[in-house]
């Protein structure tokens, strides 16, 4: 059985941390016949992600390149720095904060009012809220038609299947590119005040982005901004709904919103694995990892490491603050982490304000959180007063 078919990756990683925290995985490989290794302990995961000179990201060009094209996640060194700088300013905390009241809160309110207008006091918070919410935000920031958010979500989910299901990921990538092409040409002719205009007019080494790099940016930013945050918001609401005492605490004391978000980011990291390639034989936690292997860096496992967190497999609203790796670390740390935290905070605040007495639907089984590389609840049936 493939490791990605495991029903509970945390049980698998718990055993790995205890017996073989750095080692070869007996599994088929989608990276051109390479051996597959993984790293599961916090200290080792952090070490690999911070050492970008030894552990290259170029392997992502083999796995995601056929689907996404040339992207930041496959670049190293100066090339990565130059291209990251093109979009980094758009995702700094000072830039992100203005989107809160202008864009994020109105989008959340509109979706929740739509739920309330139905009058049945029931909802599936995945279908009605989390699946619709972040993709509308990133579409508006980029400057593409928000009314087509369902298409973007469908393409994002398809693209993120990557090499594991090319029958879905390649058509999704092609469809997104063809949809964006006329919008890109319009921005080239008449730039406006959006991130897409910034990208089509940006220069690297005195040249504007070529087609390959531009569409690579777009095929990365839309899925990254859509799927990861929608999964994270679903897991945040799931965590609170399955801990009703904590939900009531947060409802009464909004200073606990941040703690609920950070604990969920640790407890249910929406993207649990990133891929690296050692350029030379490398020592990781006392184990020599051969050059050229496909190295699965399990951030999800690191966030449950017993040597760093007490009772790591419990969701605890009052856990003492300890940094986690939900957004990675090092030069490839997630560009959108400030935006994601803001989206999570505003969404939770509005849910608590507008859906009084929120609780899981007693007539429906409690939905599980599932997935391996990407995790979230598929459904979240609730009732409210």
C-alpha positions, -999 to 999 in steps of 0.1 A, spaced: 0 0 0 12 35 -8 20 57 22 -5 83 8 -32 57 12 -26 54 50 -58 63 68 -40 80 97 -6 95 88 -1 106 124 0 71 136 24 62 108 46 92 118 44 85 155 59 50 148 85 65 125 97 91 150 101 64 176 119 38 154 133 54 122 129 92 121 151 96 91 150 68 66 141 52 33 104 47 26 94 14 10 71 30 -15 67 37 -52 81 70 -63 67 96 -87 101 115 -90 117 98 -119 126 66 -102 144 81 -72 146 65 -38 121 81 -14 133 90 21 115 110 48 123 132 78 98 132 107 112 148 138 109 186 144 146 194 148 155 175 116 126 189 96 136 224 107 172 217 98 164 205 63 141 235 55 166 260 68 195 246 48 185 255 13 220 252 0 223 215 8 186 206 4 174 219 -30 138 226 -40 145 218 -77 130 184 -73 96 201 -73 102 209 -110 101 171 -117 70 165 -96 49 197 -101 67 212 -131 47 192 -157 15 206 -141 24 240 -129 53 249 -151 82 270 -137 74 281 -102 89 296 -70 87 263 -52 112 247 -76 138 276 -75 169 279 -54 194 307 -45 195 340 -63 169 329 -89 144 322 -61 152 354 -43 147 376 -74 113 360 -83 100 359 -48 107 396 -44 83 403 -72 53 392 -51 66 394 -16 56 430 -11 20 422 -19 19 397 10 37 417 38 17 422 69 12 459 62 -1 452 27 -23 424 38 -39 442 67 -58 467 44 -75 438 27 -92 428 60 -120 454 60 -120 461 23 -122 426 10 -120 397 35 -147 408 60 -173 417 34 -168 384 16 -172 365 48 -203 384 58 -219 379 24 -215 341 26 -228 339 62 -258 361 53 -265 337 25 -266 309 50 -289 328 74 -313 338 46 -322 302 39 -340 301 72 -335 265 81 -307 272 107 -286 244 92 -255 245 71 -225 225 58 -197 249 67 -174 233 41 -198 236 11 -214 268 22 -184 287 36 -149 273 36 -149 260 1 -161 293 -13 -143 318 9 -104 318 4 -106 314 -34 -127 345 -37 -101 364 -17 -71 354 -38 -91 359 -70 -99 395 -59 -63 402 -49 -50 389 -82 -76 408 -102 -94 380 -119 -133 377 -120 -144 367 -85 -177 354 -98 -158 325 -114 -145 313 -80 -161 279 -84 -140 273 -115 -108 284 -97 -116 261 -68 -121 232 -92 -89 239 -110 -70 244 -78 -80 210 -65 -72 194 -98 -37 210 -100 -28 200 -65 -32 164 -74 1 169 -93 18 138 -105 -4 114 -85 -33 120 -109 -22 136 -142 -56 128 -157 -70 155 -134 -40 179 -128 -29 184 -164 -64 193 -178 -70 216 -148 -37 234 -154 -45 238 -191 -80 251 -185 -68 276 -160 -41 289 -183 -65 293 -212 -90 311 -190 -63 335 -178 -47 343 -212 -71 370 -223 -71 386 -189 -33 387 -189 -32 403 -224 -57 429 -212 -35 438 -182 -5 441 -205 -24 466 -226 -39 485 -197 -25 477 -162 -48 483 -132 -44 482 -94 -41 445 -88 -14 418 -83 -18 405 -119 -9 439 -133 21 440 -110 32 406 -124 28 414 -161 47 447 -157 74 434 -133 110 431 -144 137 406 -134 172 415 -145 158 442 -168 133 419 -185 96 414 -179 85 379 -170 82 356 -199 51 334 -205 66 304 -187 74 323 -155 42 344 -155 18 315 -158 39 295 -134 32 323 -108 -5 322 -115 -8 284 -115 9 285 -81 -8 315 -64 -44 306 -72 -42 270 -59 -20 280 -30 -43 308 -20 -75 288 -25 -70 252 -14 -47 254 16 -66 281 34 -100 266 28 -87 233 43 -72 252 73 -105 271 80 -124 238 78 -100 222 103 -102 253 126 -140 251 127 -139 213 131 -115 216 161 -137 241 179 -170 223 171 -155 190 185 -144 209 216 -176 228 225 -162 241 258 -133 257 239 -158 271 213 -178 288 241 -145 302 256 -135 317 223 -170 331 217 -169 349 251 -133 359 250 -121 369 216 -85 373 227 -84 335 224 -90 335 186 -53 337 179 -46 307 202 -73 287 185 -58 294 151 -22 286 161 -31 254 179 -51 243 148 -22 252 125 0 229 146 -25 202 152 -39 198 116 -14 213 92 -33 215 59 -2 207 38 18 180 57 48 173 34 72 193 13 98 178 -10 135 184 -11 166 169 -28 200 166 -11 226 179 -35 253 159 -17 252 131 9 239 149 40 238 142 77 203 146 91 199 137 127 230 114 126 218 96 95 234 100 61 208 108 35 222 100 0 224 127 -26 197 128 -52 169 110 -32 134 124 -30 132 136 5 98 140 20 100 166 48 70 159 70 60 192 86 28 175 98 48 150 117 72 176 131 42 195 146 33 163 166 68 156 178 67 145 215 101 160 222 87 194 214 50 194 224 34 178 255 4 156 245 9 165 209 -20 144 196 -45 165 216 -60 198 205 -55 222 234 -67 258 233 -45 267 262 -13 251 250 17 273 258 28 292 227 55 272 208 64 279 172 52 253 147 61 245 110 26 248 94 40 274 71 74 259 68 106 279 75 137 291 57 138 308 23 107 289 11 85 298 41 49 304 29 44 338 13 8 339 22 10 331 59 0 366 70 -30 366 46 -40 331 58 -39 341 94 -60 372 87 -85 352 67 -88 326 95 -92 353 122 -119 373 104 -138 342 93 -139 328 129 -150 362 143 -178 365 119 -190 329 123 -191 334 161 -211 367 157 -235 356 130 -242 319 138 -253 320 175 -254 287 193 -233 270 166 -229 233 171 -224 201 152 -256 187 137 -268 160 162 -285 141 134 -253 137 115 -222 116 124 -192 137 134 -172 141 102 -135 131 103 -105 151 91 -89 130 63 -61 131 38 -23 126 37 -5 154 20 -36 176 21 -59 174 52 -93 188 61 -129 177 68 -149 170 36 -182 180 54 -190 200 84 -228 198 91 -240 222 118 -271 238 133 -274 272 150 -300 293 168 
